[in-house]
Amino acid sequence: MAVGLAGAPVASHAQVNNLAPNPSFEEDEVIQDDPAWEKWCTWGYEGGLQGRCNIDETEAIDGARSLRIEPKGGTNWYYIVLDMPIPTQVNTAYTASFWVKAEAPRPLTAKWKATDNTVDWAQVDFQVTAEWVEYHMTAAAQSGETKLEFHCAAADTPFWLNFLNVYEGEYVAGIEPSQNANRGKAVRPAPADGAVDIPRDVVLSWTPGRDAQARNVYFGTDPVSVDTADTANPLGVLAGEGQAATTHAPAGLQYGQTYYWRVDEVGAPPESTILKGDMWQFVVESYAYPIENVTATGTATYASNTTINFGGAAAKFVKLTIEANWGGIAPQTGLAEVRFFYVPVQAFEPVPADDATGVSIDAEPAGRRGTSICPRSATSAASVR
């Protein structure tokens, strides 16, 4: 087993195949008391049940955020933060490298363990500092599916964890964080890239680059224009230039239309360096939605004026495929399909959900508006029954 620590990345930026899920916390996920036990999660015992962790966008060595951990418990293993599952091969060496910064120097323990808790190995105690430092450990795996545990509660001093790398082989110096080239970019768009069925009154938002002072927003239906436009050649898609806000409310969105957007972050003057952002896309909600689980089936015994049961769905138009013509000359057959759509005229998808319990007293009711009515208006709590 090998252990060590390192400072800032060296000039020769090496790359590895990182096996760790969500290594820099760029993906949104439940971490504290995660019921799914996937990716990052926590475990507590006795006093450690008071420990907490949360995504922090004010501290990071990679990307735009890290995990701030505020342990409790007084005993090292009473509060554990872990990442899983990590695919491994038994008796093959794997390295875990990670960056940590604490509010004050403190101990931190890392340990490999099988995801089914049948075996653990290579527990290492580190002494972390008040500066971002990389730590690493290498050992042969003893399970085919592994988790990496951080035992946090030897001290209550809060600390930040970021940029976990798990890879096969010995420690590799100079690994370039995958997000370093993008540290100034806008990230985590809302709606998410590729999202569908987005309300027409959507307000776009994103997490800005930490050093950005302003941004230029491009928005439109032509992906080539949105991807290539700039302030000198806006191509009709420059929706906001030099804006301070990290939101954009597009107007006049069309039902079922795909829209593309991009946010370029702008650095501080006098350089005002522009960092081109990634292009994202989403699809606006449909005007009408298909009715599910309605089937109409024809048989050879049907005669004229036969009534077909449509399961209570009111049909306005019906498409018929003729299977044979009158007289039997040049008979034709075909597949008949009947499909119905509905236009939602009432609000739907309420938040909180219908019959929800344990809702905060401060919760603000919301929901999707119907597609064929005027924009929704707020209803005061006093008038809700």
HUJO-V856452 format. One record per pair of residues at least 4 apart in sequence whose ideal C-beta (glycine too) atoms are under 8 Angstrom apart, sorted by sequence separation. I is the first residue (numbers start at 1). J is the second residue. D is the distance in whole Angstrom. If there is no record, write none. Layout:
i->I j->J d->D
i->I j->J d->D
This chain:
i->9 j->13 d->7
i->22 j->26 d->7
i->30 j->34 d->5
i->34 j->38 d->7
i->37 j->41 d->5
i->44 j->48 d->4
i->45 j->49 d->7
i->56 j->60 d->8
i->60 j->64 d->6
i->62 j->66 d->8
i->74 j->78 d->7
i->88 j->92 d->7
i->102 j->106 d->5
i->113 j->117 d->6
i->114 j->118 d->5
i->129 j->133 d->6
i->176 j->180 d->6
i->179 j->183 d->6
i->189 j->193 d->6
i->191 j->195 d->4
i->198 j->202 d->5
i->208 j->212 d->5
i->222 j->226 d->6
i->223 j->227 d->6
i->224 j->228 d->6
i->225 j->229 d->6
i->229 j->233 d->6
i->230 j->234 d->7
i->234 j->238 d->4
i->253 j->257 d->7
i->267 j->271 d->6
i->268 j->272 d->7
i->298 j->302 d->6
i->302 j->306 d->4
i->310 j->314 d->8
i->324 j->328 d->7
i->325 j->329 d->6
i->344 j->348 d->6
i->350 j->354 d->6
i->352 j->356 d->4
i->359 j->363 d->5
i->369 j->373 d->7
i->379 j->383 d->6
i->380 j->384 d->8
i->18 j->23 d->6
i->22 j->27 d->5
i->29 j->34 d->7
i->30 j->35 d->7
i->34 j->39 d->8
i->36 j->41 d->8
i->44 j->49 d->4
i->60 j->65 d->5
i->61 j->66 d->7
i->73 j->78 d->3
i->114 j->119 d->5
i->128 j->133 d->7
i->141 j->146 d->6
i->167 j->172 d->7
i->182 j->187 d->7
i->220 j->225 d->6
i->228 j->233 d->8
i->229 j->234 d->5
i->240 j->245 d->8
i->243 j->248 d->8
i->267 j->272 d->6
i->310 j->315 d->6
i->325 j->330 d->7
i->379 j->384 d->6
i->30 j->36 d->7
i->34 j->40 d->7
i->44 j->50 d->8
i->59 j->65 d->8
i->60 j->66 d->5
i->72 j->78 d->8
i->73 j->79 d->5
i->88 j->94 d->6
i->102 j->108 d->8
i->113 j->119 d->7
i->114 j->120 d->7
i->220 j->226 d->5
i->229 j->235 d->4
i->253 j->259 d->7
i->266 j->272 d->6
i->267 j->273 d->4
i->302 j->308 d->8
i->325 j->331 d->7
i->369 j->375 d->7
i->22 j->29 d->6
i->34 j->41 d->4
i->44 j->51 d->6
i->57 j->64 d->6
i->59 j->66 d->5
i->72 j->79 d->6
i->113 j->120 d->4
i->128 j->135 d->7
i->152 j->159 d->8
i->191 j->198 d->5
i->208 j->215 d->7
i->218 j->225 d->8
i->219 j->226 d->7
i->228 j->235 d->7
i->231 j->238 d->7
i->266 j->273 d->7
i->267 j->274 d->8
i->324 j->331 d->5
i->325 j->332 d->6
i->352 j->359 d->5
i->369 j->376 d->4
i->31 j->39 d->8
i->33 j->41 d->8
i->34 j->42 d->7
i->57 j->65 d->4
i->71 j->79 d->4
i->86 j->94 d->8
i->100 j->108 d->6
i->112 j->120 d->6
i->113 j->121 d->8
i->218 j->226 d->5
i->229 j->237 d->5
i->240 j->248 d->6
i->266 j->274 d->5
i->267 j->275 d->7
i->323 j->331 d->8
i->324 j->332 d->7
i->29 j->38 d->8
i->31 j->40 d->5
i->33 j->42 d->6
i->42 j->51 d->7
i->56 j->65 d->6
i->59 j->68 d->7
i->111 j->120 d->6
i->112 j->121 d->5
i->126 j->135 d->5
i->229 j->238 d->6
i->239 j->248 d->6
i->250 j->259 d->7
i->265 j->274 d->7
i->266 j->275 d->8
i->323 j->332 d->7
i->324 j->333 d->7
i->367 j->376 d->8
i->29 j->39 d->5
i->31 j->41 d->6
i->32 j->42 d->5
i->55 j->65 d->5
i->56 j->66 d->5
i->111 j->121 d->8
i->112 j->122 d->5
i->165 j->175 d->6
i->225 j->235 d->4
i->231 j->241 d->6
i->264 j->274 d->5
i->265 j->275 d->5
i->298 j->308 d->7
i->322 j->332 d->7
i->323 j->333 d->5
i->29 j->40 d->6
i->30 j->41 d->8
i->31 j->42 d->6
i->33 j->44 d->8
i->42 j->53 d->6
i->55 j->66 d->8
i->56 j->67 d->7
i->111 j->122 d->7
i->150 j->161 d->7
i->191 j->202 d->6
i->218 j->229 d->5
i->225 j->236 d->7
i->226 j->237 d->5
i->239 j->250 d->7
i->264 j->275 d->6
i->323 j->334 d->7
i->352 j->363 d->6
i->27 j->39 d->7
i->55 j->67 d->6
i->56 j->68 d->4
i->69 j->81 d->6
i->98 j->110 d->8
i->111 j->123 d->4
i->225 j->237 d->5
i->264 j->276 d->5
i->265 j->277 d->7
i->296 j->308 d->5
i->322 j->334 d->7
i->54 j->67 d->8
i->55 j->68 d->8
i->110 j->123 d->7
i->111 j->124 d->7
i->124 j->137 d->5
i->191 j->204 d->7
i->204 j->217 d->8
i->222 j->235 d->8
i->248 j->261 d->8
i->264 j->277 d->5
i->296 j->309 d->8
i->321 j->334 d->4
i->352 j->365 d->7
i->53 j->67 d->6
i->54 j->68 d->6
i->67 j->81 d->7
i->96 j->110 d->7
i->109 j->123 d->6
i->110 j->124 d->5
i->163 j->177 d->5
i->190 j->204 d->7
i->216 j->230 d->8
i->262 j->276 d->8
i->263 j->277 d->4
i->296 j->310 d->6
i->321 j->335 d->6
i->351 j->365 d->7
i->365 j->379 d->7
i->25 j->40 d->7
i->53 j->68 d->6
i->109 j->124 d->7
i->122 j->137 d->6
i->189 j->204 d->7
i->190 j->205 d->5
i->204 j->219 d->8
i->216 j->231 d->6
i->222 j->237 d->7
i->262 j->277 d->5
i->321 j->336 d->4
i->350 j->365 d->7
i->351 j->366 d->5
i->53 j->69 d->5
i->96 j->112 d->8
i->109 j->125 d->5
i->110 j->126 d->7
i->148 j->164 d->7
i->189 j->205 d->8
i->190 j->206 d->7
i->218 j->234 d->8
i->220 j->236 d->7
i->262 j->278 d->7
i->294 j->310 d->6
i->295 j->311 d->8
i->320 j->336 d->6
i->321 j->337 d->8
i->350 j->366 d->7
i->351 j->367 d->6
i->21 j->38 d->8
i->22 j->39 d->5
i->52 j->69 d->8
i->53 j->70 d->7
i->108 j->125 d->8
i->109 j->126 d->7
i->122 j->139 d->3
i->189 j->206 d->5
i->220 j->237 d->4
i->262 j->279 d->5
i->294 j->311 d->5
i->319 j->336 d->7
i->350 j->367 d->4
i->21 j->39 d->4
i->22 j->40 d->6
i->51 j->69 d->8
i->52 j->70 d->5
i->94 j->112 d->8
i->107 j->125 d->6
i->108 j->126 d->5
i->121 j->139 d->6
i->148 j->166 d->7
i->188 j->206 d->6
i->219 j->237 d->6
i->261 j->279 d->7
i->262 j->280 d->7
i->319 j->337 d->7
i->349 j->367 d->6
i->21 j->40 d->7
i->51 j->70 d->7
i->107 j->126 d->7
i->108 j->127 d->8
i->121 j->140 d->8
i->187 j->206 d->7
i->188 j->207 d->4
i->218 j->237 d->5
i->220 j->239 d->8
i->260 j->279 d->6
i->261 j->280 d->6
i->294 j->313 d->5
i->319 j->338 d->6
i->348 j->367 d->7
i->349 j->368 d->4
i->365 j->384 d->7
i->32 j->52 d->6
i->51 j->71 d->5
i->52 j->72 d->8
i->107 j->127 d->6
i->108 j->128 d->5
i->121 j->141 d->8
i->186 j->206 d->4
i->187 j->207 d->5
i->218 j->238 d->6
i->219 j->239 d->4
i->260 j->280 d->7
i->261 j->281 d->7
i->318 j->338 d->6
i->347 j->367 d->5
i->348 j->368 d->5
i->32 j->53 d->6
i->51 j->72 d->4
i->106 j->127 d->8
i->107 j->128 d->7
i->121 j->142 d->5
i->186 j->207 d->7
i->217 j->238 d->8
i->218 j->239 d->6
i->260 j->281 d->5
i->347 j->368 d->6
i->31 j->53 d->6
i->32 j->54 d->7
i->50 j->72 d->4
i->51 j->73 d->6
i->105 j->127 d->7
i->106 j->128 d->6
i->186 j->208 d->6
i->187 j->209 d->8
i->216 j->238 d->7
i->217 j->239 d->5
i->239 j->261 d->8
i->259 j->281 d->7
i->291 j->313 d->6
i->347 j->369 d->5
i->348 j->370 d->7
i->31 j->54 d->8
i->48 j->71 d->7
i->49 j->72 d->8
i->50 j->73 d->7
i->105 j->128 d->7
i->119 j->142 d->5
i->186 j->209 d->6
i->217 j->240 d->4
i->258 j->281 d->6
i->259 j->282 d->6
i->315 j->338 d->8
i->347 j->370 d->6
i->31 j->55 d->8
i->48 j->72 d->6
i->49 j->73 d->8
i->105 j->129 d->5
i->119 j->143 d->6
i->185 j->209 d->6
i->216 j->240 d->7
i->217 j->241 d->8
i->242 j->266 d->7
i->258 j->282 d->7
i->259 j->283 d->8
i->344 j->368 d->8
i->346 j->370 d->5
i->47 j->72 d->6
i->48 j->73 d->3
i->105 j->130 d->6
i->110 j->135 d->8
i->118 j->143 d->7
i->184 j->209 d->4
i->215 j->240 d->8
i->216 j->241 d->5
i->258 j->283 d->5
i->259 j->284 d->7
i->315 j->340 d->6
i->345 j->370 d->4
i->47 j->73 d->4
i->100 j->126 d->8
i->102 j->128 d->5
i->104 j->130 d->6
i->183 j->209 d->7
i->184 j->210 d->7
i->186 j->212 d->8
i->216 j->242 d->7
i->217 j->243 d->7
i->257 j->283 d->7
i->258 j->284 d->8
i->344 j->370 d->5
i->345 j->371 d->8
i->28 j->55 d->8
i->40 j->67 d->7
i->46 j->73 d->7
i->47 j->74 d->6
i->48 j->75 d->7
i->51 j->78 d->8
i->101 j->128 d->7
i->102 j->129 d->7
i->103 j->130 d->7
i->110 j->137 d->6
i->112 j->139 d->6
i->116 j->143 d->8
i->183 j->210 d->7
i->184 j->211 d->6
i->215 j->242 d->8
i->216 j->243 d->8
i->256 j->283 d->7
i->257 j->284 d->5
i->313 j->340 d->6
i->343 j->370 d->8
i->344 j->371 d->6
i->345 j->372 d->5
i->45 j->73 d->7
i->47 j->75 d->8
i->51 j->79 d->4
i->53 j->81 d->6
i->100 j->128 d->5
i->101 j->129 d->7
i->102 j->130 d->6
i->114 j->142 d->7
i->115 j->143 d->7
i->183 j->211 d->8
i->184 j->212 d->6
i->214 j->242 d->5
i->215 j->243 d->6
i->256 j->284 d->6
i->310 j->338 d->8
i->343 j->371 d->6
i->344 j->372 d->8
i->345 j->373 d->6
i->44 j->73 d->7
i->46 j->75 d->8
i->48 j->77 d->8
i->101 j->130 d->7
i->112 j->141 d->7
i->114 j->143 d->3
i->116 j->145 d->8
i->120 j->149 d->8
i->134 j->163 d->8
i->186 j->215 d->7
i->214 j->243 d->6
i->219 j->248 d->7
i->255 j->284 d->6
i->256 j->285 d->8
i->343 j->372 d->5
i->347 j->376 d->6
i->25 j->55 d->6
i->48 j->78 d->3
i->85 j->115 d->5
i->101 j->131 d->6
i->112 j->142 d->8
i->113 j->143 d->8
i->115 j->145 d->5
i->132 j->162 d->8
i->214 j->244 d->6
i->254 j->284 d->6
i->255 j->285 d->7
i->256 j->286 d->5
i->310 j->340 d->8
i->47 j->78 d->6
i->48 j->79 d->4
i->76 j->107 d->8
i->84 j->115 d->5
i->101 j->132 d->5
i->114 j->145 d->7
i->115 j->146 d->7
i->128 j->159 d->6
i->213 j->244 d->8
i->215 j->246 d->7
i->217 j->248 d->5
i->219 j->250 d->6
i->253 j->284 d->5
i->255 j->286 d->6
i->256 j->287 d->7
i->45 j->77 d->7
i->46 j->78 d->6
i->48 j->80 d->8
i->77 j->109 d->8
i->100 j->132 d->8
i->101 j->133 d->7
i->114 j->146 d->6
i->115 j->147 d->5
i->138 j->170 d->6
i->255 j->287 d->4
i->45 j->78 d->5
i->76 j->109 d->6
i->99 j->132 d->6
i->100 j->133 d->7
i->113 j->146 d->7
i->114 j->147 d->8
i->138 j->171 d->6
i->227 j->260 d->8
i->44 j->78 d->7
i->45 j->79 d->8
i->99 j->133 d->7
i->112 j->146 d->6
i->113 j->147 d->5
i->226 j->260 d->4
i->230 j->264 d->8
i->44 j->79 d->5
i->99 j->134 d->5
i->100 j->135 d->6
i->112 j->147 d->8
i->113 j->148 d->8
i->136 j->171 d->5
i->226 j->261 d->6
i->227 j->262 d->7
i->24 j->60 d->8
i->31 j->67 d->7
i->43 j->79 d->8
i->44 j->80 d->7
i->98 j->134 d->7
i->99 j->135 d->8
i->112 j->148 d->6
i->113 j->149 d->6
i->221 j->257 d->6
i->226 j->262 d->5
i->26 j->63 d->5
i->42 j->79 d->7
i->43 j->80 d->4
i->62 j->99 d->7
i->97 j->134 d->6
i->98 j->135 d->6
i->111 j->148 d->8
i->112 j->149 d->8
i->221 j->258 d->7
i->223 j->260 d->5
i->24 j->62 d->4
i->25 j->63 d->7
i->26 j->64 d->8
i->42 j->80 d->7
i->61 j->99 d->4
i->97 j->135 d->7
i->98 j->136 d->8
i->110 j->148 d->7
i->111 j->149 d->5
i->208 j->246 d->5
i->221 j->259 d->6
i->222 j->260 d->7
i->298 j->336 d->6
i->23 j->62 d->8
i->24 j->63 d->4
i->26 j->65 d->7
i->42 j->81 d->5
i->43 j->82 d->7
i->97 j->136 d->4
i->110 j->149 d->7
i->207 j->246 d->7
i->220 j->259 d->7
i->221 j->260 d->7
i->25 j->65 d->5
i->41 j->81 d->8
i->42 j->82 d->7
i->61 j->101 d->8
i->96 j->136 d->7
i->110 j->150 d->6
i->111 j->151 d->7
i->206 j->246 d->6
i->219 j->259 d->7
i->220 j->260 d->6
i->24 j->65 d->8
i->25 j->66 d->6
i->40 j->81 d->7
i->41 j->82 d->6
i->95 j->136 d->6
i->96 j->137 d->5
i->109 j->150 d->7
i->110 j->151 d->8
i->205 j->246 d->6
i->219 j->260 d->7
i->220 j->261 d->8
i->24 j->66 d->8
i->25 j->67 d->5
i->40 j->82 d->7
i->59 j->101 d->7
i->95 j->137 d->7
i->96 j->138 d->8
i->108 j->150 d->6
i->109 j->151 d->4
i->205 j->247 d->5
i->219 j->261 d->5
i->296 j->338 d->5
i->40 j->83 d->5
i->41 j->84 d->7
i->95 j->138 d->4
i->108 j->151 d->8
i->204 j->247 d->6
i->205 j->248 d->8
i->218 j->261 d->6
i->219 j->262 d->8
i->231 j->274 d->8
i->39 j->83 d->7
i->94 j->138 d->7
i->108 j->152 d->7
i->203 j->247 d->5
i->204 j->248 d->5
i->217 j->261 d->7
i->218 j->262 d->4
i->230 j->274 d->8
i->39 j->84 d->7
i->93 j->138 d->6
i->94 j->139 d->7
i->109 j->154 d->7
i->203 j->248 d->7
i->204 j->249 d->7
i->217 j->262 d->7
i->218 j->263 d->8
i->38 j->84 d->7
i->93 j->139 d->7
i->94 j->140 d->8
i->108 j->154 d->8
i->203 j->249 d->5
i->204 j->250 d->7
i->217 j->263 d->6
i->218 j->264 d->7
i->294 j->340 d->6
i->37 j->84 d->7
i->38 j->85 d->8
i->93 j->140 d->5
i->94 j->141 d->5
i->107 j->154 d->5
i->202 j->249 d->8
i->216 j->263 d->7
i->217 j->264 d->8
i->92 j->140 d->6
i->93 j->141 d->8
i->106 j->154 d->7
i->107 j->155 d->6
i->202 j->250 d->7
i->215 j->263 d->5
i->216 j->264 d->5
i->91 j->140 d->5
i->92 j->141 d->6
i->106 j->155 d->4
i->215 j->264 d->6
i->290 j->339 d->6
i->291 j->340 d->5
i->31 j->81 d->8
i->91 j->141 d->7
i->215 j->265 d->5
i->216 j->266 d->7
i->290 j->340 d->7
i->291 j->341 d->7
i->90 j->141 d->6
i->91 j->142 d->8
i->106 j->157 d->4
i->108 j->159 d->7
i->202 j->253 d->7
i->214 j->265 d->8
i->215 j->266 d->6
i->290 j->341 d->5
i->291 j->342 d->6
i->89 j->141 d->6
i->90 j->142 d->6
i->94 j->146 d->8
i->96 j->148 d->5
i->214 j->266 d->4
i->227 j->279 d->5
i->289 j->341 d->6
i->88 j->141 d->4
i->90 j->143 d->7
i->104 j->157 d->5
i->106 j->159 d->7
i->200 j->253 d->4
i->212 j->265 d->4
i->213 j->266 d->6
i->226 j->279 d->6
i->288 j->341 d->4
i->289 j->342 d->6
i->90 j->144 d->6
i->103 j->157 d->6
i->200 j->254 d->8
i->212 j->266 d->6
i->213 j->267 d->6
i->288 j->342 d->6
i->289 j->343 d->8
i->88 j->143 d->6
i->89 j->144 d->7
i->102 j->157 d->6
i->103 j->158 d->5
i->200 j->255 d->7
i->212 j->267 d->6
i->213 j->268 d->5
i->288 j->343 d->5
i->289 j->344 d->7
i->88 j->144 d->6
i->102 j->158 d->7
i->103 j->159 d->7
i->209 j->265 d->4
i->211 j->267 d->6
i->213 j->269 d->7
i->223 j->279 d->7
i->287 j->343 d->7
i->87 j->144 d->7
i->88 j->145 d->7
i->102 j->159 d->4
i->204 j->261 d->6
i->206 j->263 d->6
i->208 j->265 d->6
i->211 j->268 d->7
i->87 j->145 d->6
i->88 j->146 d->5
i->101 j->159 d->6
i->102 j->160 d->8
i->216 j->274 d->7
i->223 j->281 d->7
i->86 j->145 d->7
i->87 j->146 d->8
i->100 j->159 d->6
i->101 j->160 d->5
i->213 j->272 d->8
i->23 j->83 d->8
i->85 j->145 d->5
i->86 j->146 d->5
i->100 j->160 d->7
i->186 j->246 d->8
i->22 j->83 d->7
i->84 j->145 d->8
i->85 j->146 d->7
i->86 j->147 d->6
i->100 j->161 d->6
i->21 j->83 d->6
i->84 j->146 d->7
i->85 j->147 d->7
i->86 j->148 d->7
i->99 j->161 d->7
i->100 j->162 d->8
i->20 j->83 d->6
i->21 j->84 d->7
i->84 j->147 d->3
i->98 j->161 d->6
i->99 j->162 d->5
i->212 j->275 d->8
i->21 j->85 d->8
i->83 j->147 d->7
i->84 j->148 d->7
i->98 j->162 d->7
i->99 j->163 d->5
i->21 j->86 d->7
i->82 j->147 d->5
i->83 j->148 d->5
i->98 j->163 d->7
i->20 j->86 d->6
i->82 j->148 d->6
i->98 j->164 d->5
i->209 j->275 d->7
i->19 j->86 d->5
i->82 j->149 d->5
i->97 j->164 d->7
i->98 j->165 d->7
i->19 j->87 d->6
i->81 j->149 d->8
i->82 j->150 d->7
i->96 j->164 d->7
i->97 j->165 d->5
i->19 j->88 d->8
i->80 j->149 d->5
i->81 j->150 d->5
i->96 j->165 d->7
i->80 j->150 d->7
i->95 j->165 d->8
i->96 j->166 d->5
i->61 j->132 d->5
i->80 j->151 d->6
i->81 j->152 d->6
i->95 j->166 d->7
i->79 j->151 d->8
i->80 j->152 d->7
i->94 j->166 d->6
i->95 j->167 d->6
i->189 j->261 d->8
i->79 j->152 d->5
i->94 j->167 d->7
i->95 j->168 d->8
i->77 j->151 d->5
i->79 j->153 d->4
i->94 j->168 d->6
i->95 j->169 d->6
i->97 j->171 d->7
i->189 j->263 d->8
i->19 j->94 d->8
i->76 j->151 d->4
i->78 j->153 d->4
i->93 j->168 d->7
i->94 j->169 d->8
i->95 j->170 d->6
i->20 j->96 d->8
i->76 j->152 d->8
i->77 j->153 d->7
i->92 j->168 d->6
i->93 j->169 d->6
i->95 j->171 d->5
i->76 j->153 d->6
i->93 j->170 d->7
i->95 j->172 d->7
i->186 j->263 d->4
i->75 j->153 d->6
i->76 j->154 d->4
i->97 j->175 d->7
i->186 j->264 d->8
i->74 j->153 d->6
i->75 j->154 d->7
i->89 j->168 d->8
i->186 j->265 d->6
i->73 j->153 d->4
i->81 j->161 d->7
i->86 j->166 d->5
i->185 j->265 d->6
i->202 j->282 d->8
i->69 j->150 d->8
i->71 j->152 d->4
i->72 j->153 d->6
i->83 j->164 d->6
i->184 j->265 d->5
i->71 j->153 d->4
i->74 j->156 d->8
i->202 j->284 d->8
i->69 j->152 d->6
i->83 j->166 d->8
i->184 j->267 d->7
i->285 j->368 d->8
i->288 j->371 d->7
i->71 j->155 d->7
i->72 j->156 d->6
i->198 j->282 d->5
i->200 j->284 d->6
i->287 j->371 d->5
i->71 j->156 d->6
i->193 j->278 d->8
i->198 j->283 d->7
i->199 j->284 d->8
i->200 j->285 d->6
i->286 j->371 d->8
i->287 j->372 d->8
i->70 j->156 d->8
i->194 j->280 d->8
i->196 j->282 d->7
i->197 j->283 d->7
i->198 j->284 d->6
i->199 j->285 d->6
i->285 j->371 d->7
i->71 j->158 d->8
i->193 j->280 d->4
i->194 j->281 d->6
i->195 j->282 d->5
i->196 j->283 d->4
i->198 j->285 d->6
i->70 j->158 d->5
i->193 j->281 d->6
i->194 j->282 d->7
i->195 j->283 d->7
i->197 j->285 d->5
i->69 j->158 d->7
i->193 j->282 d->8
i->197 j->286 d->7
i->68 j->158 d->6
i->69 j->159 d->6
i->185 j->275 d->6
i->192 j->282 d->8
i->6 j->97 d->8
i->68 j->159 d->8
i->69 j->160 d->7
i->184 j->275 d->5
i->186 j->277 d->5
i->189 j->280 d->5
i->191 j->282 d->5
i->68 j->160 d->5
i->69 j->161 d->6
i->185 j->277 d->5
i->186 j->278 d->8
i->67 j->160 d->7
i->185 j->278 d->7
i->66 j->160 d->4
i->67 j->161 d->5
i->66 j->161 d->6
i->67 j->162 d->7
i->66 j->162 d->4
i->63 j->162 d->8
i->60 j->160 d->8
i->62 j->162 d->6
i->63 j->163 d->8
i->51 j->152 d->7
i->59 j->160 d->5
i->61 j->162 d->5
i->62 j->163 d->4
i->51 j->153 d->6
i->60 j->162 d->6
i->61 j->163 d->6
i->59 j->162 d->8
i->56 j->160 d->6
i->48 j->153 d->5
i->47 j->153 d->8
i->63 j->177 d->7
i->62 j->177 d->4
i->64 j->179 d->8
i->61 j->177 d->7
i->62 j->178 d->7
i->63 j->179 d->4
i->255 j->371 d->7
i->62 j->179 d->5
i->62 j->180 d->7
i->63 j->182 d->7
i->64 j->183 d->7
i->63 j->183 d->7
i->1 j->122 d->5
i->3 j->124 d->5
i->5 j->126 d->7
i->62 j->183 d->8
i->1 j->124 d->8
i->3 j->126 d->8
i->64 j->187 d->6
i->63 j->187 d->7
i->64 j->188 d->8
i->9 j->134 d->8
i->7 j->133 d->7
i->6 j->133 d->7
i->7 j->134 d->7
i->5 j->133 d->6
i->6 j->134 d->4
i->20 j->148 d->7
i->5 j->134 d->6
i->6 j->135 d->8
i->5 j->135 d->5
i->6 j->136 d->7
i->4 j->135 d->7
i->5 j->136 d->7
i->3 j->135 d->8
i->4 j->136 d->5
i->3 j->136 d->7
i->4 j->137 d->8
i->2 j->136 d->8
i->3 j->137 d->5
i->2 j->137 d->7
i->3 j->138 d->8
i->1 j->137 d->7
i->2 j->138 d->4
i->1 j->138 d->6
i->2 j->139 d->8
i->25 j->162 d->7
i->1 j->139 d->4
i->24 j->162 d->6
i->24 j->163 d->5
i->23 j->163 d->6
i->24 j->164 d->8
i->23 j->164 d->5
i->23 j->165 d->6
i->65 j->207 d->8
i->64 j->207 d->6
i->20 j->164 d->5
i->20 j->165 d->6
i->64 j->209 d->7
i->20 j->166 d->4
i->64 j->210 d->6
i->18 j->165 d->5
i->19 j->166 d->5
i->18 j->166 d->7
i->19 j->167 d->6
i->16 j->165 d->6
i->18 j->167 d->6
i->19 j->168 d->8
i->17 j->167 d->6
i->57 j->207 d->7
i->60 j->210 d->7
i->16 j->167 d->4
i->17 j->168 d->7
i->16 j->169 d->8
i->24 j->177 d->7
i->26 j->179 d->7
i->57 j->210 d->8
i->24 j->178 d->7
i->23 j->178 d->8
i->24 j->179 d->6
i->16 j->172 d->6
i->14 j->172 d->5
i->14 j->173 d->7
i->16 j->175 d->6
i->14 j->174 d->5
i->15 j->175 d->7
i->18 j->178 d->7
i->28 j->188 d->7
i->12 j->173 d->8
i->13 j->174 d->6
i->14 j->175 d->6
i->15 j->176 d->6
i->26 j->187 d->7
i->12 j->174 d->5
i->13 j->175 d->7
i->14 j->176 d->7
i->26 j->188 d->7
i->10 j->173 d->6
i->11 j->174 d->7
i->13 j->176 d->3
i->10 j->174 d->4
i->9 j->174 d->6
i->9 j->175 d->7
i->4 j->171 d->7
i->6 j->173 d->6
i->9 j->176 d->6
i->2 j->170 d->7
i->9 j->177 d->7
i->201 j->369 d->8
i->2 j->171 d->6
i->199 j->368 d->6
i->199 j->369 d->7
i->201 j->375 d->7
